[in-house]
């Protein structure tokens, strides 16, 4: 098998893989999943962002002082 044949086979495999992924992505079975994913940016966040439970303001101030941070 020479280099040209090998490259041709690899190209053929990649084309078949591309076509397979294309049909998988645009199949009717995937549409509900993609519609849900498309609406994620518009979803309301009911939860507030939480801080680390182990971090406290006192410890945070101490760690700033220990590092020499003057912008408290």
PDB file of N, CA, C, O and CB in Angstrom:
ATOM      1  N   UNK A   1       0.858  -1.164   0.000  1.00  0.00           N
ATOM      2  CA  UNK A   1       0.000   0.000   0.000  1.00  0.00           C
ATOM      3  C   UNK A   1       0.908   1.232   0.000  1.00  0.00           C
ATOM      4  O   UNK A   1       1.733   1.408   0.897  1.00  0.00           O
ATOM      5  CB  UNK A   1      -0.979  -0.005   1.232  1.00  0.00           C
ATOM      6  N   UNK A   2       0.747   2.062  -0.998  1.00  0.00           N
ATOM      7  CA  UNK A   2       1.575   3.252  -1.060  1.00  0.00           C
ATOM      8  C   UNK A   2       0.912   4.418  -0.319  1.00  0.00           C
ATOM      9  O   UNK A   2      -0.220   4.295   0.148  1.00  0.00           O
ATOM     10  CB  UNK A   2       1.849   3.632  -2.518  1.00  0.00           C
ATOM     11  N   UNK A   3       1.604   5.525  -0.217  1.00  0.00           N
ATOM     12  CA  UNK A   3       1.146   6.678   0.552  1.00  0.00           C
ATOM     13  C   UNK A   3      -0.136   7.271  -0.025  1.00  0.00           C
ATOM     14  O   UNK A   3      -1.018   7.678   0.731  1.00  0.00           O
ATOM     15  CB  UNK A   3       2.232   7.741   0.598  1.00  0.00           C
ATOM     16  N   UNK A   4      -0.251   7.324  -1.315  1.00  0.00           N
ATOM     17  CA  UNK A   4      -1.444   7.886  -1.950  1.00  0.00           C
ATOM     18  C   UNK A   4      -2.691   7.083  -1.619  1.00  0.00           C
ATOM     19  O   UNK A   4      -3.745   7.660  -1.350  1.00  0.00           O
ATOM     20  CB  UNK A   4      -1.258   7.947  -3.455  1.00  0.00           C
ATOM     21  N   UNK A   5      -2.584   5.757  -1.635  1.00  0.00           N
ATOM     22  CA  UNK A   5      -3.727   4.908  -1.301  1.00  0.00           C
ATOM     23  C   UNK A   5      -4.109   5.085   0.163  1.00  0.00           C
ATOM     24  O   UNK A   5      -5.291   5.163   0.498  1.00  0.00           O
ATOM     25  CB  UNK A   5      -3.410   3.429  -1.595  1.00  0.00           C
ATOM     26  N   UNK A   6      -3.105   5.147   1.032  1.00  0.00           N
ATOM     27  CA  UNK A   6      -3.348   5.334   2.456  1.00  0.00           C
ATOM     28  C   UNK A   6      -4.057   6.660   2.720  1.00  0.00           C
ATOM     29  O   UNK A   6      -5.016   6.715   3.490  1.00  0.00           O
ATOM     30  CB  UNK A   6      -2.031   5.274   3.232  1.00  0.00           C
ATOM     31  N   UNK A   7      -3.587   7.718   2.084  1.00  0.00           N
ATOM     32  CA  UNK A   7      -4.227   9.029   2.248  1.00  0.00           C
ATOM     33  C   UNK A   7      -5.646   9.026   1.699  1.00  0.00           C
ATOM     34  O   UNK A   7      -6.539   9.649   2.273  1.00  0.00           O
ATOM     35  CB  UNK A   7      -3.405  10.116   1.551  1.00  0.00           C
ATOM     36  N   UNK A   8      -5.855   8.333   0.600  1.00  0.00           N
ATOM     37  CA  UNK A   8      -7.203   8.235   0.042  1.00  0.00           C
ATOM     38  C   UNK A   8      -8.157   7.509   0.976  1.00  0.00           C
ATOM     39  O   UNK A   8      -9.305   7.924   1.136  1.00  0.00           O
ATOM     40  CB  UNK A   8      -7.163   7.528  -1.296  1.00  0.00           C
ATOM     41  N   UNK A   9      -7.690   6.420   1.597  1.00  0.00           N
ATOM     42  CA  UNK A   9      -8.533   5.689   2.546  1.00  0.00           C
ATOM     43  C   UNK A   9      -8.856   6.535   3.781  1.00  0.00           C
ATOM     44  O   UNK A   9      -9.988   6.529   4.264  1.00  0.00           O
ATOM     45  CB  UNK A   9      -7.844   4.388   2.971  1.00  0.00           C
ATOM     46  N   UNK A  10      -7.866   7.254   4.284  1.00  0.00           N
ATOM     47  CA  UNK A  10      -8.100   8.125   5.437  1.00  0.00           C
ATOM     48  C   UNK A  10      -9.105   9.216   5.072  1.00  0.00           C
ATOM     49  O   UNK A  10      -9.989   9.531   5.869  1.00  0.00           O
ATOM     50  CB  UNK A  10      -6.771   8.754   5.928  1.00  0.00           C
ATOM     51  N   UNK A  11      -8.980   9.793   3.885  1.00  0.00           N
ATOM     52  CA  UNK A  11      -9.925  10.812   3.434  1.00  0.00           C
ATOM     53  C   UNK A  11     -11.332  10.236   3.331  1.00  0.00           C
ATOM     54  O   UNK A  11     -12.297  10.883   3.738  1.00  0.00           O
ATOM     55  CB  UNK A  11      -9.490  11.388   2.081  1.00  0.00           C
ATOM     56  N   UNK A  12     -11.455   9.040   2.797  1.00  0.00           N
ATOM     57  CA  UNK A  12     -12.759   8.391   2.684  1.00  0.00           C
ATOM     58  C   UNK A  12     -13.371   8.138   4.063  1.00  0.00           C
ATOM     59  O   UNK A  12     -14.565   8.361   4.261  1.00  0.00           O
ATOM     60  CB  UNK A  12     -12.632   7.071   1.913  1.00  0.00           C
ATOM     61  N   UNK A  13     -12.565   7.679   5.007  1.00  0.00           N
ATOM     62  CA  UNK A  13     -13.065   7.429   6.364  1.00  0.00           C
ATOM     63  C   UNK A  13     -13.528   8.730   7.014  1.00  0.00           C
ATOM     64  O   UNK A  13     -14.567   8.756   7.673  1.00  0.00           O
ATOM     65  CB  UNK A  13     -11.975   6.761   7.229  1.00  0.00           C
ATOM     66  N   UNK A  14     -12.773   9.800   6.835  1.00  0.00           N
ATOM     67  CA  UNK A  14     -13.147  11.083   7.426  1.00  0.00           C
ATOM     68  C   UNK A  14     -14.418  11.652   6.793  1.00  0.00           C
ATOM     69  O   UNK A  14     -15.239  12.249   7.490  1.00  0.00           O
ATOM     70  CB  UNK A  14     -12.005  12.079   7.278  1.00  0.00           C
ATOM     71  N   UNK A  15     -14.586  11.475   5.491  1.00  0.00           N
ATOM     72  CA  UNK A  15     -15.803  11.941   4.823  1.00  0.00           C
ATOM     73  C   UNK A  15     -17.020  11.171   5.337  1.00  0.00           C
ATOM     74  O   UNK A  15     -18.067  11.761   5.604  1.00  0.00           O
ATOM     75  CB  UNK A  15     -15.676  11.785   3.289  1.00  0.00           C
ATOM     76  N   UNK A  16     -16.878   9.861   5.473  1.00  0.00           N
ATOM     77  CA  UNK A  16     -17.985   9.041   5.994  1.00  0.00           C
ATOM     78  C   UNK A  16     -18.311   9.448   7.436  1.00  0.00           C
ATOM     79  O   UNK A  16     -19.483   9.530   7.805  1.00  0.00           O
ATOM     80  CB  UNK A  16     -17.626   7.524   5.928  1.00  0.00           C
ATOM     81  N   UNK A  17     -17.283   9.701   8.249  1.00  0.00           N
ATOM     82  CA  UNK A  17     -17.506  10.136   9.629  1.00  0.00           C
ATOM     83  C   UNK A  17     -18.208  11.491   9.658  1.00  0.00           C
ATOM     84  O   UNK A  17     -19.121  11.693  10.459  1.00  0.00           O
ATOM     85  CB  UNK A  17     -16.171  10.212  10.396  1.00  0.00           C
ATOM     86  N   UNK A  18     -17.802  12.412   8.804  1.00  0.00           N
ATOM     87  CA  UNK A  18     -18.442  13.725   8.743  1.00  0.00           C
ATOM     88  C   UNK A  18     -19.908  13.608   8.355  1.00  0.00           C
ATOM     89  O   UNK A  18     -20.767  14.236   8.975  1.00  0.00           O
ATOM     90  CB  UNK A  18     -17.712  14.626   7.752  1.00  0.00           C
ATOM     91  N   UNK A  19     -20.197  12.821   7.348  1.00  0.00           N
ATOM     92  CA  UNK A  19     -21.590  12.639   6.911  1.00  0.00           C
ATOM     93  C   UNK A  19     -22.413  11.983   8.019  1.00  0.00           C
ATOM     94  O   UNK A  19     -23.568  12.351   8.232  1.00  0.00           O
ATOM     95  CB  UNK A  19     -21.652  11.782   5.617  1.00  0.00           C
ATOM     96  N   UNK A  20     -21.824  11.010   8.728  1.00  0.00           N
ATOM     97  CA  UNK A  20     -22.529  10.363   9.830  1.00  0.00           C
ATOM     98  C   UNK A  20     -22.847  11.336  10.954  1.00  0.00           C
ATOM     99  O   UNK A  20     -23.957  11.324  11.486  1.00  0.00           O
ATOM    100  CB  UNK A  20     -21.709   9.211  10.369  1.00  0.00           C
ATOM    101  N   UNK A  21     -21.889  12.176  11.321  1.00  0.00           N
ATOM    102  CA  UNK A  21     -22.131  13.172  12.373  1.00  0.00           C
ATOM    103  C   UNK A  21     -23.153  14.199  11.909  1.00  0.00           C
ATOM    104  O   UNK A  21     -23.985  14.648  12.696  1.00  0.00           O
ATOM    105  CB  UNK A  21     -20.817  13.876  12.773  1.00  0.00           C
ATOM    106  N   UNK A  22     -23.095  14.569  10.641  1.00  0.00           N
ATOM    107  CA  UNK A  22     -24.060  15.522  10.099  1.00  0.00           C
ATOM    108  C   UNK A  22     -25.481  14.991  10.219  1.00  0.00           C
ATOM    109  O   UNK A  22     -26.369  15.697  10.696  1.00  0.00           O
ATOM    110  CB  UNK A  22     -23.739  15.834   8.639  1.00  0.00           C
ATOM    111  N   UNK A  23     -25.701  13.753   9.792  1.00  0.00           N
ATOM    112  CA  UNK A  23     -27.047  13.184   9.865  1.00  0.00           C
ATOM    113  C   UNK A  23     -27.482  12.938  11.302  1.00  0.00           C
ATOM    114  O   UNK A  23     -28.666  13.063  11.613  1.00  0.00           O
ATOM    115  CB  UNK A  23     -27.109  11.886   9.082  1.00  0.00           C
ATOM    116  N   UNK A  24     -26.551  12.590  12.182  1.00  0.00           N
ATOM    117  CA  UNK A  24     -26.879  12.414  13.597  1.00  0.00           C
ATOM    118  C   UNK A  24     -27.321  13.744  14.214  1.00  0.00           C
ATOM    119  O   UNK A  24     -28.299  13.793  14.960  1.00  0.00           O
ATOM    120  CB  UNK A  24     -25.666  11.841  14.366  1.00  0.00           C
ATOM    121  N   UNK A  25     -26.597  14.817  13.900  1.00  0.00           N
ATOM    122  CA  UNK A  25     -26.900  16.115  14.495  1.00  0.00           C
ATOM    123  C   UNK A  25     -28.222  16.679  13.987  1.00  0.00           C
ATOM    124  O   UNK A  25     -28.935  17.346  14.737  1.00  0.00           O
ATOM    125  CB  UNK A  25     -25.778  17.095  14.207  1.00  0.00           C
ATOM    126  N   UNK A  26     -28.552  16.426  12.744  1.00  0.00           N
ATOM    127  CA  UNK A  26     -29.766  16.992  12.169  1.00  0.00           C
ATOM    128  C   UNK A  26     -30.925  16.001  12.109  1.00  0.00           C
ATOM    129  O   UNK A  26     -31.903  16.240  11.401  1.00  0.00           O
ATOM    130  CB  UNK A  26     -29.477  17.505  10.792  1.00  0.00           C
ATOM    131  N   UNK A  27     -30.829  14.900  12.836  1.00  0.00           N
ATOM    132  CA  UNK A  27     -31.929  13.945  12.841  1.00  0.00           C
ATOM    133  C   UNK A  27     -33.081  14.465  13.699  1.00  0.00           C
ATOM    134  O   UNK A  27     -32.878  15.308  14.573  1.00  0.00           O
ATOM    135  CB  UNK A  27     -31.452  12.575  13.356  1.00  0.00           C
ATOM    136  N   UNK A  28     -34.271  13.970  13.451  1.00  0.00           N
ATOM    137  CA  UNK A  28     -35.452  14.425  14.186  1.00  0.00           C
ATOM    138  C   UNK A  28     -35.403  14.014  15.651  1.00  0.00           C
ATOM    139  O   UNK A  28     -36.022  14.668  16.491  1.00  0.00           O
ATOM    140  CB  UNK A  28     -36.714  13.875  13.540  1.00  0.00           C
ATOM    141  N   UNK A  29     -34.681  12.949  15.975  1.00  0.00           N
ATOM    142  CA  UNK A  29     -34.572  12.529  17.372  1.00  0.00           C
ATOM    143  C   UNK A  29     -33.778  13.527  18.203  1.00  0.00           C
ATOM    144  O   UNK A  29     -34.005  13.630  19.408  1.00  0.00           O
ATOM    145  CB  UNK A  29     -33.923  11.156  17.459  1.00  0.00           C
ATOM    146  N   UNK A  30     -32.862  14.259  17.599  1.00  0.00           N
ATOM    147  CA  UNK A  30     -32.009  15.203  18.329  1.00  0.00           C
ATOM    148  C   UNK A  30     -32.644  16.583  18.469  1.00  0.00           C
ATOM    149  O   UNK A  30     -32.185  17.382  19.284  1.00  0.00           O
ATOM    150  CB  UNK A  30     -30.671  15.332  17.635  1.00  0.00           C
ATOM    151  N   UNK A  31     -33.682  16.882  17.699  1.00  0.00           N
ATOM    152  CA  UNK A  31     -34.275  18.221  17.694  1.00  0.00           C
ATOM    153  C   UNK A  31     -34.736  18.677  19.077  1.00  0.00           C
ATOM    154  O   UNK A  31     -34.443  19.815  19.444  1.00  0.00           O
ATOM    155  CB  UNK A  31     -35.442  18.255  16.743  1.00  0.00           C
ATOM    156  N   UNK A  32     -35.441  17.859  19.868  1.00  0.00           N
ATOM    157  CA  UNK A  32     -35.853  18.343  21.201  1.00  0.00           C
ATOM    158  C   UNK A  32     -34.660  18.693  22.100  1.00  0.00           C
ATOM    159  O   UNK A  32     -34.721  19.664  22.855  1.00  0.00           O
ATOM    160  CB  UNK A  32     -36.713  17.286  21.893  1.00  0.00           C
ATOM    161  N   UNK A  33     -33.602  17.927  22.025  1.00  0.00           N
ATOM    162  CA  UNK A  33     -32.421  18.227  22.837  1.00  0.00           C
ATOM    163  C   UNK A  33     -31.792  19.552  22.429  1.00  0.00           C
ATOM    164  O   UNK A  33     -31.407  20.350  23.283  1.00  0.00           O
ATOM    165  CB  UNK A  33     -31.393  17.103  22.718  1.00  0.00           C
ATOM    166  N   UNK A  34     -31.687  19.785  21.127  1.00  0.00           N
ATOM    167  CA  UNK A  34     -31.083  21.022  20.658  1.00  0.00           C
ATOM    168  C   UNK A  34     -31.989  22.226  20.912  1.00  0.00           C
ATOM    169  O   UNK A  34     -31.493  23.323  21.173  1.00  0.00           O
ATOM    170  CB  UNK A  34     -30.764  20.917  19.177  1.00  0.00           C
ATOM    171  N   UNK A  35     -33.307  22.038  20.840  1.00  0.00           N
ATOM    172  CA  UNK A  35     -34.223  23.131  21.164  1.00  0.00           C
ATOM    173  C   UNK A  35     -34.100  23.516  22.635  1.00  0.00           C
ATOM    174  O   UNK A  35     -34.120  24.699  22.973  1.00  0.00           O
ATOM    175  CB  UNK A  35     -35.675  22.735  20.837  1.00  0.00           C
ATOM    176  N   UNK A  36     -33.973  22.523  23.503  1.00  0.00           N
ATOM    177  CA  UNK A  36     -33.797  22.805  24.923  1.00  0.00           C
ATOM    178  C   UNK A  36     -32.472  23.531  25.175  1.00  0.00           C
ATOM    179  O   UNK A  36     -32.423  24.483  25.954  1.00  0.00           O
ATOM    180  CB  UNK A  36     -33.855  21.501  25.737  1.00  0.00           C
ATOM    181  N   UNK A  37     -31.417  23.088  24.527  1.00  0.00           N
ATOM    182  CA  UNK A  37     -30.116  23.730  24.690  1.00  0.00           C
ATOM    183  C   UNK A  37     -30.127  25.156  24.142  1.00  0.00           C
ATOM    184  O   UNK A  37     -29.448  26.031  24.679  1.00  0.00           O
ATOM    185  CB  UNK A  37     -29.031  22.910  23.993  1.00  0.00           C
ATOM    186  N   UNK A  38     -30.889  25.394  23.081  1.00  0.00           N
ATOM    187  CA  UNK A  38     -30.958  26.735  22.494  1.00  0.00           C
ATOM    188  C   UNK A  38     -31.654  27.718  23.428  1.00  0.00           C
ATOM    189  O   UNK A  38     -31.378  28.916  23.380  1.00  0.00           O
ATOM    190  CB  UNK A  38     -31.687  26.690  21.151  1.00  0.00           C
ATOM    191  N   UNK A  39     -32.559  27.221  24.281  1.00  0.00           N
ATOM    192  CA  UNK A  39     -33.292  28.103  25.188  1.00  0.00           C
ATOM    193  C   UNK A  39     -32.619  28.277  26.546  1.00  0.00           C
ATOM    194  O   UNK A  39     -33.131  29.019  27.384  1.00  0.00           O
ATOM    195  CB  UNK A  39     -34.677  27.574  25.388  1.00  0.00           C
ATOM    196  N   UNK A  40     -31.491  27.617  26.788  1.00  0.00           N
ATOM    197  CA  UNK A  40     -30.801  27.743  28.078  1.00  0.00           C
ATOM    198  C   UNK A  40     -30.398  29.179  28.423  1.00  0.00           C
ATOM    199  O   UNK A  40     -30.501  29.551  29.592  1.00  0.00           O
ATOM    200  CB  UNK A  40     -29.573  26.873  28.077  1.00  0.00           C
ATOM    201  N   UNK A  41     -29.948  30.002  27.482  1.00  0.00           N
ATOM    202  CA  UNK A  41     -29.587  31.377  27.857  1.00  0.00           C
ATOM    203  C   UNK A  41     -30.769  32.190  28.367  1.00  0.00           C
ATOM    204  O   UNK A  41     -30.571  33.183  29.066  1.00  0.00           O
ATOM    205  CB  UNK A  41     -28.974  32.083  26.676  1.00  0.00           C
ATOM    206  N   UNK A  42     -31.981  31.796  28.036  1.00  0.00           N
ATOM    207  CA  UNK A  42     -33.166  32.539  28.439  1.00  0.00           C
ATOM    208  C   UNK A  42     -33.803  31.998  29.715  1.00  0.00           C
ATOM    209  O   UNK A  42     -34.796  32.548  30.190  1.00  0.00           O
ATOM    210  CB  UNK A  42     -34.175  32.523  27.329  1.00  0.00           C
ATOM    211  N   UNK A  43     -33.249  30.939  30.268  1.00  0.00           N
ATOM    212  CA  UNK A  43     -33.804  30.330  31.477  1.00  0.00           C
ATOM    213  C   UNK A  43     -33.510  31.224  32.677  1.00  0.00           C
ATOM    214  O   UNK A  43     -32.438  31.821  32.778  1.00  0.00           O
ATOM    215  CB  UNK A  43     -33.222  28.904  31.699  1.00  0.00           C
ATOM    216  N   UNK A  44     -34.485  31.305  33.585  1.00  0.00           N
ATOM    217  CA  UNK A  44     -34.294  32.089  34.801  1.00  0.00           C
ATOM    218  C   UNK A  44     -33.481  31.292  35.798  1.00  0.00           C
ATOM    219  O   UNK A  44     -33.676  30.089  35.971  1.00  0.00           O
ATOM    220  CB  UNK A  44     -35.646  32.500  35.414  1.00  0.00           C
ATOM    221  N   UNK A  45     -32.566  31.987  36.448  1.00  0.00           N
ATOM    222  CA  UNK A  45     -31.801  31.357  37.512  1.00  0.00           C
ATOM    223  C   UNK A  45     -32.528  31.640  38.824  1.00  0.00           C
ATOM    224  O   UNK A  45     -32.551  32.779  39.291  1.00  0.00           O
ATOM    225  CB  UNK A  45     -30.317  31.882  37.548  1.00  0.00           C
ATOM    226  N   UNK A  46     -33.112  30.622  39.410  1.00  0.00           N
ATOM    227  CA  UNK A  46     -33.841  30.790  40.659  1.00  0.00           C
ATOM    228  C   UNK A  46     -32.907  30.805  41.856  1.00  0.00           C
ATOM    229  O   UNK A  46     -33.255  31.342  42.908  1.00  0.00           O
ATOM    230  CB  UNK A  46     -34.866  29.689  40.819  1.00  0.00           C
ATOM    231  N   UNK A  47     -31.742  30.230  41.711  1.00  0.00           N
ATOM    232  CA  UNK A  47     -30.806  30.161  42.818  1.00  0.00           C
ATOM    233  C   UNK A  47     -29.845  31.340  42.760  1.00  0.00           C
ATOM    234  O   UNK A  47     -29.420  31.769  41.688  1.00  0.00           O
ATOM    235  CB  UNK A  47     -30.035  28.832  42.797  1.00  0.00           C
ATOM    236  N   UNK A  48     -29.515  31.852  43.945  1.00  0.00           N
ATOM    237  CA  UNK A  48     -28.529  32.909  44.022  1.00  0.00           C
ATOM    238  C   UNK A  48     -27.139  32.279  44.050  1.00  0.00           C
ATOM    239  O   UNK A  48     -26.977  31.163  44.543  1.00  0.00           O
ATOM    240  CB  UNK A  48     -28.767  33.805  45.269  1.00  0.00           C
ATOM    241  N   UNK A  49     -26.158  32.967  43.537  1.00  0.00           N
ATOM    242  CA  UNK A  49     -24.807  32.410  43.611  1.00  0.00           C
ATOM    243  C   UNK A  49     -24.383  32.264  45.071  1.00  0.00           C
ATOM    244  O   UNK A  49     -24.621  33.150  45.892  1.00  0.00           O
ATOM    245  CB  UNK A  49     -23.801  33.304  42.842  1.00  0.00           C
ATOM    246  N   UNK A  50     -23.763  31.154  45.373  1.00  0.00           N
ATOM    247  CA  UNK A  50     -23.342  30.912  46.750  1.00  0.00           C
ATOM    248  C   UNK A  50     -21.840  31.062  46.860  1.00  0.00           C
ATOM    249  O   UNK A  50     -21.099  30.820  45.907  1.00  0.00           O
ATOM    250  CB  UNK A  50     -23.780  29.515  47.223  1.00  0.00           C
ATOM    251  N   UNK A  51     -21.411  31.464  48.033  1.00  0.00           N
ATOM    252  CA  UNK A  51     -19.984  31.564  48.304  1.00  0.00           C
ATOM    253  C   UNK A  51     -19.506  30.257  48.881  1.00  0.00           C
ATOM    254  O   UNK A  51     -20.301  29.406  49.279  1.00  0.00           O
ATOM    255  CB  UNK A  51     -19.672  32.733  49.260  1.00  0.00           C
ATOM    256  N   UNK A  52     -18.247  30.111  48.922  1.00  0.00           N
ATOM    257  CA  UNK A  52     -17.640  28.933  49.515  1.00  0.00           C
ATOM    258  C   UNK A  52     -17.983  28.896  51.000  1.00  0.00           C
ATOM    259  O   UNK A  52     -17.806  29.893  51.700  1.00  0.00           O
ATOM    260  CB  UNK A  52     -16.103  28.928  49.298  1.00  0.00           C
ATOM    261  N   UNK A  53     -18.470  27.764  51.484  1.00  0.00           N
ATOM    262  CA  UNK A  53     -18.895  27.666  52.875  1.00  0.00           C
ATOM    263  C   UNK A  53     -17.730  27.826  53.838  1.00  0.00           C
ATOM    264  O   UNK A  53     -17.920  28.246  54.979  1.00  0.00           O
ATOM    265  CB  UNK A  53     -19.581  26.341  53.117  1.00  0.00           C
ATOM    266  N   UNK A  54     -16.548  27.499  53.395  1.00  0.00           N
ATOM    267  CA  UNK A  54     -15.397  27.531  54.280  1.00  0.00           C
ATOM    268  C   UNK A  54     -14.741  28.910  54.334  1.00  0.00           C
ATOM    269  O   UNK A  54     -13.912  29.171  55.206  1.00  0.00           O
ATOM    270  CB  UNK A  54     -14.387  26.502  53.841  1.00  0.00           C
ATOM    271  N   UNK A  55     -15.108  29.783  53.414  1.00  0.00           N
ATOM    272  CA  UNK A  55     -14.510  31.113  53.392  1.00  0.00           C
ATOM    273  C   UNK A  55     -15.310  32.035  54.299  1.00  0.00           C
ATOM    274  O   UNK A  55     -16.541  32.021  54.278  1.00  0.00           O
ATOM    275  CB  UNK A  55     -14.452  31.675  51.949  1.00  0.00           C
ATOM    276  N   UNK A  56     -14.635  32.805  55.063  1.00  0.00           N
ATOM    277  CA  UNK A  56     -15.295  33.801  55.898  1.00  0.00           C
ATOM    278  C   UNK A  56     -14.642  35.141  55.641  1.00  0.00           C
ATOM    279  O   UNK A  56     -13.514  35.206  55.153  1.00  0.00           O
ATOM    280  CB  UNK A  56     -15.221  33.423  57.404  1.00  0.00           C
ATOM    281  N   UNK A  57     -15.352  36.216  55.968  1.00  0.00           N
ATOM    282  CA  UNK A  57     -14.798  37.545  55.712  1.00  0.00           C
ATOM    283  C   UNK A  57     -13.601  37.815  56.602  1.00  0.00           C
ATOM    284  O   UNK A  57     -12.663  38.496  56.188  1.00  0.00           O
ATOM    285  CB  UNK A  57     -15.861  38.619  55.926  1.00  0.00           C
ATOM    286  N   UNK A  58     -13.619  37.283  57.836  1.00  0.00           N
ATOM    287  CA  UNK A  58     -12.488  37.490  58.737  1.00  0.00           C
ATOM    288  C   UNK A  58     -11.243  36.808  58.190  1.00  0.00           C
ATOM    289  O   UNK A  58     -10.160  37.394  58.174  1.00  0.00           O
ATOM    290  CB  UNK A  58     -12.811  36.962  60.144  1.00  0.00           C
ATOM    291  N   UNK A  59     -11.402  35.566  57.742  1.00  0.00           N
ATOM    292  CA  UNK A  59     -10.260  34.829  57.199  1.00  0.00           C
ATOM    293  C   UNK A  59      -9.770  35.485  55.913  1.00  0.00           C
ATOM    294  O   UNK A  59      -8.570  35.533  55.643  1.00  0.00           O
ATOM    295  CB  UNK A  59     -10.636  33.355  56.940  1.00  0.00           C
ATOM    296  N   UNK A  60     -10.709  35.985  55.129  1.00  0.00           N
ATOM    297  CA  UNK A  60     -10.346  36.626  53.876  1.00  0.00           C
ATOM    298  C   UNK A  60      -9.527  37.881  54.146  1.00  0.00           C
ATOM    299  O   UNK A  60      -8.540  38.139  53.458  1.00  0.00           O
ATOM    300  CB  UNK A  60     -11.601  36.967  53.058  1.00  0.00           C
ATOM    301  N   UNK A  61      -9.930  38.659  55.141  1.00  0.00           N
ATOM    302  CA  UNK A  61      -9.186  39.864  55.476  1.00  0.00           C
ATOM    303  C   UNK A  61      -7.798  39.505  55.987  1.00  0.00           C
ATOM    304  O   UNK A  61      -6.821  40.170  55.642  1.00  0.00           O
ATOM    305  CB  UNK A  61      -9.942  40.694  56.522  1.00  0.00           C
ATOM    306  N   UNK A  62      -7.698  38.460  56.803  1.00  0.00           N
ATOM    307  CA  UNK A  62      -6.397  38.032  57.304  1.00  0.00           C
ATOM    308  C   UNK A  62      -5.495  37.586  56.161  1.00  0.00           C
ATOM    309  O   UNK A  62      -4.306  37.903  56.145  1.00  0.00           O
ATOM    310  CB  UNK A  62      -6.560  36.900  58.319  1.00  0.00           C
ATOM    311  N   UNK A  63      -6.055  36.856  55.212  1.00  0.00           N
ATOM    312  CA  UNK A  63      -5.217  36.366  54.125  1.00  0.00           C
ATOM    313  C   UNK A  63      -4.741  37.517  53.248  1.00  0.00           C
ATOM    314  O   UNK A  63      -3.636  37.461  52.710  1.00  0.00           O
ATOM    315  CB  UNK A  63      -5.977  35.339  53.285  1.00  0.00           C
ATOM    316  N   UNK A  64      -5.557  38.560  53.094  1.00  0.00           N
ATOM    317  CA  UNK A  64      -5.114  39.721  52.336  1.00  0.00           C
ATOM    318  C   UNK A  64      -3.960  40.405  53.056  1.00  0.00           C
ATOM    319  O   UNK A  64      -2.973  40.810  52.441  1.00  0.00           O
ATOM    320  CB  UNK A  64      -6.275  40.706  52.121  1.00  0.00           C
ATOM    321  N   UNK A  65      -4.104  40.526  54.380  1.00  0.00           N
ATOM    322  CA  UNK A  65      -3.060  41.191  55.155  1.00  0.00           C
ATOM    323  C   UNK A  65      -1.770  40.380  55.096  1.00  0.00           C
ATOM    324  O   UNK A  65      -0.684  40.947  54.980  1.00  0.00           O
ATOM    325  CB  UNK A  65      -3.507  41.389  56.621  1.00  0.00           C
ATOM    326  N   UNK A  66      -1.886  39.064  55.174  1.00  0.00           N
ATOM    327  CA  UNK A  66      -0.716  38.208  55.135  1.00  0.00           C
ATOM    328  C   UNK A  66       0.016  38.306  53.804  1.00  0.00           C
ATOM    329  O   UNK A  66       1.237  38.159  53.752  1.00  0.00           O
ATOM    330  CB  UNK A  66      -1.113  36.778  55.401  1.00  0.00           C
ATOM    331  N   UNK A  67      -0.720  38.553  52.740  1.00  0.00           N
ATOM    332  CA  UNK A  67      -0.078  38.637  51.424  1.00  0.00           C
ATOM    333  C   UNK A  67       0.455  40.035  51.157  1.00  0.00           C
ATOM    334  O   UNK A  67       1.123  40.260  50.148  1.00  0.00           O
ATOM    335  CB  UNK A  67      -1.059  38.238  50.325  1.00  0.00           C
ATOM    336  N   UNK A  68       0.168  40.970  52.043  1.00  0.00           N
ATOM    337  CA  UNK A  68       0.649  42.332  51.850  1.00  0.00           C
ATOM    338  C   UNK A  68      -0.247  43.163  50.950  1.00  0.00           C
ATOM    339  O   UNK A  68       0.194  44.179  50.412  1.00  0.00           O
ATOM    340  CB  UNK A  68       2.027  42.303  51.284  1.00  0.00           C
ATOM    341  N   UNK A  69      -1.504  42.749  50.776  1.00  0.00           N
ATOM    342  CA  UNK A  69      -2.436  43.480  49.938  1.00  0.00           C
ATOM    343  C   UNK A  69      -2.940  44.689  50.714  1.00  0.00           C
ATOM    344  O   UNK A  69      -3.553  44.530  51.769  1.00  0.00           O
ATOM    345  CB  UNK A  69      -3.614  42.575  49.484  1.00  0.00           C
ATOM    346  N   UNK A  70      -2.692  45.895  50.208  1.00  0.00           N
ATOM    347  CA  UNK A  70      -3.070  47.115  50.912  1.00  0.00           C
ATOM    348  C   UNK A  70      -4.476  47.587  50.529  1.00  0.00           C
ATOM    349  O   UNK A  70      -4.995  48.518  51.144  1.00  0.00           O
ATOM    350  CB  UNK A  70      -2.058  48.215  50.622  1.00  0.00           C
ATOM    351  N   UNK A  71      -5.098  46.964  49.529  1.00  0.00           N
ATOM    352  CA  UNK A  71      -6.420  47.392  49.040  1.00  0.00           C
ATOM    353  C   UNK A  71      -7.523  46.635  49.738  1.00  0.00           C
ATOM    354  O   UNK A  71      -8.227  45.850  49.101  1.00  0.00           O
ATOM    355  CB  UNK A  71      -6.534  47.193  47.527  1.00  0.00           C
ATOM    356  N   UNK A  72      -7.692  46.845  51.013  1.00  0.00           N
ATOM    357  CA  UNK A  72      -8.775  46.139  51.709  1.00  0.00           C
ATOM    358  C   UNK A  72     -10.006  46.930  51.654  1.00  0.00           C
ATOM    359  O   UNK A  72     -11.034  46.509  52.184  1.00  0.00           O
ATOM    360  CB  UNK A  72      -8.426  45.845  53.140  1.00  0.00           C
TER     361      UNK A  72
END
